[in-house]
């Protein structure tokens, strides 16, 4: 099953308006709580230059920019950046948006005080080395002592509770079935949406590498980060292995 997933599945998925509902983005109330958590867990200051890597349609970026923080957002999806710019225009918040991917960040070394990688945006590449390079790139663009906030999936939770066969009706009235499969060999969760009346007709797909905490800690050390905290919620609850999210806060050591 894994071999059939396209290397650049994420490019096609996030250029589709269907991704806005199939991704199950949190609503305004939860997003507001997350932004408050980011401020507290990172001890953000007005002087911080913040990079939102894989910013999507700007859920967090727009709110932080609206509170006076200096934000730069990057995403590979032109559609998502267009939505983010529209939200920025609506609220009059200043922020810089750049199209690019996390493998080759178009920013100079030491450009930022804080890097954000939120809502399961890590682990998209089928090559494990490429995912490690994403961490290396975020370390590169951070100043010495700069902070990283990584919001990724808790592998244990995902394996137990992923929708292995779940009907989905889109806002356009399309009846789909979401099927997920975890491959223990590659440690990847593949999700496919097919037509309800034609299971072989795949209309969307996603494939994310899931990392355990011990593995993530090793990668962070190897890419130049020092752990500051590991949380299960944006409210600051310590990660205990059973949370839906794994929130990793680190500082660049070099």
C-alpha positions as CSV (number, residue, x, y, z in Angstrom):
1,X,0.0,0.0,0.0
2,X,2.8,2.5,0.9
3,X,4.4,2.1,-2.5
4,X,1.3,3.5,-4.2
5,X,1.5,6.8,-2.3
6,X,2.9,9.6,-4.3
7,X,6.1,11.3,-3.1
8,X,4.4,14.7,-3.4
9,X,0.9,13.8,-2.1
10,X,1.0,16.8,0.1
11,X,1.3,19.2,-2.8
12,X,-1.9,18.0,-4.5
13,X,-3.8,17.5,-1.3
14,X,-3.3,21.0,0.0
15,X,-4.0,22.6,-3.3
16,X,-7.5,21.1,-3.2
17,X,-10.3,22.9,-1.4
18,X,-11.4,19.5,-0.1
19,X,-8.4,19.6,2.2
20,X,-10.0,22.4,4.2
21,X,-12.7,20.0,5.5
22,X,-10.9,16.6,5.2
23,X,-8.1,17.8,7.4
24,X,-10.5,18.4,10.3
25,X,-8.9,21.8,11.3
26,X,-9.8,22.9,14.8
27,X,-12.4,25.7,15.2
28,X,-11.9,29.2,16.4
29,X,-12.2,28.4,20.1
30,X,-9.6,25.7,20.1
31,X,-7.3,27.7,17.9
32,X,-7.5,30.7,20.3
33,X,-6.5,28.3,23.2
34,X,-3.6,27.0,21.1
35,X,-2.4,30.5,20.4
36,X,-2.5,31.3,24.1
37,X,-0.6,28.1,24.8
38,X,2.1,29.1,22.2
39,X,2.6,32.5,23.9
40,X,3.0,30.9,27.3
41,X,5.0,27.8,26.5
42,X,7.4,29.8,24.3
43,X,7.5,32.9,26.5
44,X,6.9,35.0,23.3
45,X,7.9,38.7,23.4
46,X,7.1,41.5,20.9
47,X,10.7,41.5,19.8
48,X,10.7,37.8,18.7
49,X,10.8,37.2,14.9
50,X,8.6,34.1,14.4
51,X,8.5,31.8,11.4
52,X,5.4,29.7,10.9
53,X,6.7,26.8,8.8
54,X,3.9,25.1,6.9
55,X,1.5,27.8,8.0
56,X,-1.5,26.6,5.9
57,X,-4.3,29.1,5.7
58,X,-2.9,31.0,8.7
59,X,-4.9,29.8,11.6
60,X,-2.3,30.6,14.1
61,X,-0.3,33.1,12.1
62,X,-3.2,35.6,11.7
63,X,-4.0,35.6,15.4
64,X,-0.4,36.1,16.4
65,X,0.2,38.8,13.9
66,X,-3.0,40.5,15.1
67,X,-1.6,40.7,18.5
68,X,1.5,42.5,17.3
69,X,4.0,39.7,16.9
70,X,6.4,39.7,13.9
71,X,5.3,36.8,11.7
72,X,6.6,35.2,8.5
73,X,4.6,32.3,7.2
74,X,5.8,29.7,4.7
75,X,3.7,27.1,2.9
76,X,4.0,25.1,-0.3
77,X,0.4,25.6,-1.2
78,X,-0.5,28.7,-3.2
79,X,-4.1,28.1,-2.4
80,X,-3.5,28.1,1.3
81,X,-1.3,31.2,1.1
82,X,-4.1,33.0,-0.8
83,X,-6.5,32.2,2.0
84,X,-4.0,33.3,4.6
85,X,-3.4,36.6,2.8
86,X,-7.2,37.2,2.6
87,X,-7.5,36.7,6.4
88,X,-4.6,39.0,7.0
89,X,-6.2,41.7,4.8
90,X,-9.5,41.3,6.6
91,X,-8.0,41.9,10.0
92,X,-5.4,44.4,8.9
93,X,-2.6,42.4,10.5
94,X,0.9,42.7,9.0
95,X,2.8,39.5,8.2
96,X,5.0,38.2,5.4
97,X,4.0,35.2,3.4
98,X,6.4,33.1,1.3
99,X,5.8,30.1,-0.9
100,X,8.3,27.3,-0.5
101,X,8.7,23.9,1.2
102,X,10.3,23.0,4.5
103,X,13.2,21.0,2.8
104,X,14.8,24.2,1.5
105,X,13.7,27.2,3.5
106,X,14.2,30.4,1.6
107,X,15.6,32.2,4.6
108,X,19.1,33.2,5.7
109,X,20.9,31.5,8.6
110,X,19.8,32.8,12.0
111,X,16.9,34.8,10.7
112,X,14.4,34.0,13.5
113,X,14.0,33.7,17.2
114,X,11.1,31.2,17.0
115,X,10.1,28.5,14.6
116,X,6.6,26.9,14.6
117,X,5.7,23.7,12.9
118,X,2.0,23.0,13.8
119,X,-0.9,20.7,13.2
120,X,0.9,17.6,12.1
121,X,3.0,19.3,9.4
122,X,6.0,17.2,10.2
123,X,6.7,13.7,8.6
124,X,5.1,14.3,5.2
125,X,8.1,13.1,3.2
126,X,8.3,9.4,2.3
127,X,12.1,9.5,2.7
128,X,13.0,9.6,6.4
129,X,16.2,11.6,5.6
130,X,14.1,14.3,4.1
131,X,12.1,14.6,7.3
132,X,15.3,15.0,9.3
133,X,16.4,17.7,6.9
134,X,13.3,19.6,7.8
135,X,14.5,19.7,11.4
136,X,18.0,20.7,10.2
137,X,16.5,23.5,8.1
138,X,14.5,24.9,11.0
139,X,17.7,24.8,13.1
140,X,19.6,26.6,10.4
141,X,17.2,29.6,10.2
142,X,17.0,30.0,14.0
143,X,19.4,32.2,15.9
144,X,21.5,30.5,18.6
145,X,19.2,30.0,21.5
146,X,16.2,30.2,19.2
147,X,13.1,28.2,20.2
148,X,11.2,25.5,18.2
149,X,7.7,24.4,18.8
150,X,6.8,21.2,17.0
151,X,3.2,19.9,17.1
152,X,3.1,16.4,15.8
153,X,0.9,13.3,16.2
154,X,1.3,11.0,19.1
155,X,2.0,7.7,17.3
156,X,0.5,5.5,20.1
157,X,-2.8,7.5,20.0
158,X,-2.9,7.4,16.2
159,X,-2.5,3.7,16.0
160,X,-5.2,3.1,18.5
161,X,-7.8,5.6,17.3
162,X,-7.2,6.3,13.6
163,X,-10.5,5.9,11.6
164,X,-9.7,2.7,9.9
165,X,-13.0,2.8,8.0
166,X,-15.1,5.9,8.4
167,X,-17.9,7.3,6.1
168,X,-17.5,11.0,5.3
169,X,-20.0,13.3,3.5
170,X,-18.4,16.5,2.2
171,X,-20.1,19.8,2.0
172,X,-20.6,19.2,-1.7
173,X,-22.6,16.1,-0.9
174,X,-20.0,13.6,-2.0
175,X,-20.1,10.3,0.0
176,X,-16.6,9.2,0.7
177,X,-15.0,6.5,2.9
178,X,-11.8,7.3,4.8
179,X,-9.6,4.3,5.4
180,X,-6.4,4.4,7.4
181,X,-3.6,1.9,7.7
182,X,-0.5,2.0,9.8
183,X,2.6,0.2,8.5
184,X,4.9,-0.9,11.3
185,X,7.8,-1.4,9.0
186,X,7.8,2.2,7.7
187,X,6.1,3.7,10.7
188,X,3.7,5.6,8.5
189,X,0.0,6.1,8.6
190,X,-1.6,6.2,5.2
191,X,-5.1,7.7,4.8
192,X,-7.2,7.3,1.7
193,X,-10.5,8.8,0.8
194,X,-12.4,6.7,-1.8
195,X,-15.9,7.0,-3.3
196,X,-18.4,5.1,-1.1
197,X,-19.9,3.3,-4.1
198,X,-16.5,2.6,-5.7
199,X,-13.8,1.7,-3.1
200,X,-11.1,1.4,-5.8
201,X,-11.6,5.1,-6.9
202,X,-9.2,7.0,-4.6
203,X,-9.9,10.7,-4.6
204,X,-7.5,11.9,-1.9
205,X,-4.6,10.4,0.0
206,X,-2.2,11.3,2.7
207,X,0.8,9.6,4.3
208,X,2.5,10.8,7.5
209,X,5.5,9.4,9.3
210,X,4.7,8.9,13.0
211,X,7.5,9.4,15.5
212,X,7.7,8.1,19.0
213,X,9.0,10.4,21.8
214,X,12.3,8.5,22.2
215,X,12.9,8.7,18.4
216,X,12.0,12.3,18.2
217,X,14.3,13.1,21.1
218,X,17.2,11.5,19.3
219,X,16.5,13.4,16.1
220,X,16.3,16.7,18.0
221,X,19.7,16.1,19.7
222,X,21.2,15.1,16.3
223,X,19.9,18.3,14.6
224,X,21.2,20.7,17.3
225,X,18.2,21.1,19.7
226,X,18.0,21.0,23.4
227,X,14.7,19.9,24.9
228,X,12.8,22.5,27.0
229,X,9.6,20.6,27.5
230,X,7.2,17.9,26.1
231,X,3.5,18.5,26.5
232,X,0.3,16.7,25.6
233,X,-1.9,19.8,25.5
234,X,-1.4,23.5,24.7
235,X,-2.5,24.1,28.3
236,X,0.9,22.8,29.4
237,X,-0.1,19.3,30.6
238,X,2.9,17.0,30.6
239,X,3.0,14.4,27.8
240,X,2.2,11.0,29.3
241,X,1.9,8.9,26.1
242,X,-1.8,8.9,25.8
243,X,-2.5,12.4,24.4
244,X,-3.6,12.9,20.9
245,X,-0.8,15.4,20.3
246,X,2.9,15.4,21.1
247,X,4.1,19.0,21.6
248,X,7.8,19.3,21.6
249,X,9.5,22.6,22.7
250,X,13.3,22.9,22.1
251,X,16.1,25.4,21.9
252,X,18.8,25.6,19.3
253,X,22.1,24.8,21.1
254,X,24.6,26.2,18.6
